[in-house]
Amino acid sequence: MVGMTTTAAPATTTPVVGFDQVTKTYGSNRAVDGLSLRLYPGETVALLGPNGAGKSTTLDLLLGLKQADSGTVSVFGTSPREAIVAGRVGAMLQSGGLMDEVTVVELVKLACSLHPKPYKAADVLARASLTQIADRKVNKLSGGQAQRVRFALATAGDSDLIVLDEPTTGMDVSARQAFWATMREQADQGRTVLFATHYLEEADAIADRVLVLHRGRLLADGTAAEIKAKAGARRVSFDLEGTIDEAALRGLPFLTSVDVSGQTVRIQSSDADATVHALYGLGVYPRNLEVAGLGLEQAFVAITEAEEAKQS
């Protein structure tokens, strides 16, 4: 997938979304903990976090489905409800079912009729690649097809903010690529796209900004490259011949992880230069030596694990 780039909004631009010290608790569980953030026009933002990080609750607060215990949530300078009633927000959520005993086209036409600034139903169906199954009952759809219907409902009208919760779950590779091509078009037209995903390769390829939540707090905020750099570690991989002394490898300086698979060793180090220097000092000769930055997935794991270690 081709990465999406947009121009960063100036500080004076009115935020599309504003969270100011927002807190939401469920009993003794604080799902969102003093969260503050801003989203701006034209941004494509990935919301990441381990299970229980507060992603779904954050989206629910943004969409007015839940009310904050403290702090304020604003959307286009108004309340979430006012923004949604005005048709400025389209949402695709995992929660909530679809109407079963109707056809795809009937459901899409209903969504279009309810939107203050509707698109033509035929165009919405085409954009979501649903034209060929428009007359099929919703309860006869596959998981990927149902996701595409949810996407159609989220884009039934001209909204300025599109919120997507795990949007490509159940889609095959070609459907995912087509979906993100459509989202790139939406962002290019100045719309803000916010999506939560477990597919970190999507966040790396698509988002121009990544938010990492952990226990309801904003742990990291930046481009994918900045998030990777924040992890402060690099990957080192190499092959060794003969018997591998794992204990000696684990004694190398600045290691954060070690994985030995057959004759291949993969390590992560906070100072790759010093680690490789010490590796040669063991008297071994690594072949196919590669040193690279962490991918977004590895960086995400490193950042969240480091935070867990602080709080344990």
Residue pairs with C-beta under 8 A, 6 or more apart in sequence:
1 177
1 180
1 201
1 202
1 205
1 206
2 184
2 205
3 204
3 205
3 206
3 208
4 44
4 183
4 184
4 187
4 206
4 207
4 208
5 208
6 42
6 43
6 44
6 187
6 188
6 208
7 42
8 40
9 40
9 41
9 42
9 43
13 40
13 41
14 76
14 77
15 38
15 39
15 40
15 74
15 77
16 39
16 40
16 41
16 43
16 75
16 76
16 160
16 161
16 192
17 37
17 38
17 39
17 62
17 73
17 74
17 75
17 161
17 192
17 194
18 37
18 38
18 72
18 73
18 74
18 75
19 35
19 36
19 37
19 38
19 58
19 61
19 62
19 71
19 72
19 73
20 36
20 71
20 72
20 73
20 74
21 34
21 35
21 36
21 70
21 71
21 72
22 32
22 34
22 35
22 36
22 61
22 68
22 70
22 71
22 72
22 73
23 30
23 32
23 33
23 34
23 35
23 68
23 69
23 70
23 71
23 216
24 30
24 31
24 32
24 54
24 57
24 61
24 66
24 68
24 69
24 216
25 31
25 69
30 215
30 216
31 54
31 57
31 216
32 54
32 57
32 58
32 61
32 68
32 216
33 54
33 215
33 216
33 217
34 71
34 216
34 217
35 54
35 58
35 71
35 213
35 216
35 217
35 218
36 71
36 218
37 211
37 218
37 221
39 45
39 161
39 192
39 194
40 192
41 160
41 190
41 191
41 192
42 187
42 190
42 191
42 192
43 187
43 192
43 193
43 208
43 209
44 183
44 184
44 187
44 192
44 193
44 195
44 206
44 207
44 208
44 209
45 192
45 193
45 194
45 195
45 207
45 208
45 209
45 210
45 211
46 195
46 196
46 197
46 202
46 203
46 206
46 207
46 209
46 210
46 211
47 55
47 58
47 59
47 194
47 195
47 196
47 197
47 211
47 213
48 55
48 196
48 197
48 200
48 203
48 210
48 211
48 212
48 213
48 300
49 55
49 212
49 213
49 214
49 219
49 304
50 214
50 304
52 215
53 213
53 214
53 215
53 216
54 213
54 215
54 216
54 217
55 165
55 196
55 213
56 95
56 165
56 196
57 66
57 216
58 213
59 91
59 93
59 163
59 165
59 194
59 196
60 66
61 67
61 68
61 73
61 80
62 73
62 75
62 80
62 163
62 194
63 80
63 84
63 89
63 91
63 93
63 163
64 79
64 80
64 81
64 84
73 79
73 80
74 80
75 82
75 83
75 84
75 88
75 89
75 161
76 83
76 88
76 160
76 161
78 86
80 89
83 89
83 161
86 116
87 115
87 116
87 117
87 157
87 158
87 159
88 159
88 160
88 161
89 159
89 160
89 161
89 162
89 163
90 153
90 154
90 155
90 156
90 157
90 159
90 161
90 162
90 163
91 154
91 162
91 163
91 164
91 165
92 147
92 150
92 151
92 153
92 154
92 162
92 163
92 164
92 165
92 167
93 150
93 163
93 165
94 165
94 166
94 169
95 165
98 107
98 138
98 146
98 149
98 150
99 107
99 138
100 137
100 138
100 139
101 137
101 138
101 139
102 110
102 137
102 138
103 134
103 135
103 136
103 137
103 138
104 125
104 130
104 133
104 134
104 135
104 136
104 138
104 141
104 149
104 152
105 121
105 125
105 134
105 135
107 138
107 149
107 153
108 121
108 124
108 125
108 130
108 134
108 149
108 152
108 153
108 156
109 121
111 124
111 152
111 153
111 156
111 157
112 118
112 119
112 120
112 121
112 124
112 156
112 157
114 156
115 156
115 157
115 158
115 159
116 157
117 157
117 158
117 159
118 156
118 157
118 158
119 155
119 156
119 157
119 158
121 156
122 131
124 152
124 155
124 156
125 131
125 134
125 152
127 152
127 155
127 182
128 148
128 149
128 151
128 152
128 155
128 182
129 148
129 175
129 178
130 145
130 148
130 149
130 152
133 141
133 145
136 145
138 146
138 149
141 149
142 170
143 169
143 170
144 170
144 171
144 172
144 175
146 170
147 167
147 168
147 169
147 170
147 171
148 171
148 175
148 179
150 167
151 164
151 167
151 179
151 182
154 162
154 163
154 164
155 162
155 182
155 186
159 191
160 190
160 191
160 192
161 191
161 192
161 193
161 194
162 183
162 186
162 191
162 192
162 193
162 194
163 194
163 195
164 183
164 193
164 194
164 195
164 196
165 195
165 196
166 196
166 197
166 198
167 179
167 195
167 197
168 175
168 176
168 179
168 180
168 197
168 199
168 202
169 198
171 179
176 202
180 202
180 205
180 206
183 193
183 195
183 206
184 206
186 193
187 193
195 202
195 206
195 207
197 203
200 295
200 296
200 297
200 300
201 296
201 297
203 210
203 224
203 296
204 224
204 295
204 296
207 224
208 223
209 221
209 222
209 223
210 220
210 221
210 222
210 223
210 224
210 227
210 296
211 218
211 220
211 221
212 218
212 219
212 220
212 221
212 227
212 300
212 303
212 304
213 219
214 303
214 304
214 307
215 307
215 311
219 303
219 304
219 307
220 227
220 230
220 303
222 230
224 296
227 296
227 299
227 300
227 303
228 293
228 294
228 295
228 296
228 299
229 293
230 299
230 303
231 294
231 298
231 299
231 302
231 303
232 270
232 302
233 256
233 268
233 269
233 270
233 294
233 298
233 299
233 302
234 268
234 269
234 272
234 291
234 292
234 293
234 294
235 266
235 267
235 268
235 290
235 291
235 292
235 293
235 294
235 295
235 298
236 266
236 267
236 268
236 269
236 272
236 275
236 276
236 289
236 290
236 291
237 264
237 265
237 266
237 267
237 288
237 289
237 290
238 264
238 265
238 279
238 286
238 287
238 288
238 289
238 290
239 263
239 264
239 265
239 286
239 287
239 288
240 263
240 265
240 284
240 285
240 286
240 287
241 263
241 285
241 287
244 260
244 263
244 265
245 282
246 258
246 260
248 282
249 258
249 260
249 265
249 267
249 279
249 282
250 258
252 267
252 269
252 275
252 278
252 279
252 282
253 271
253 274
253 275
253 278
254 269
254 270
254 271
254 272
254 274
254 275
255 267
255 268
255 269
255 275
256 268
256 269
256 270
256 302
257 267
257 268
258 265
258 266
258 267
259 265
259 266
259 267
260 266
265 286
267 275
268 294
268 298
268 302
269 275
272 291
276 289
276 291
279 286
280 286
294 302
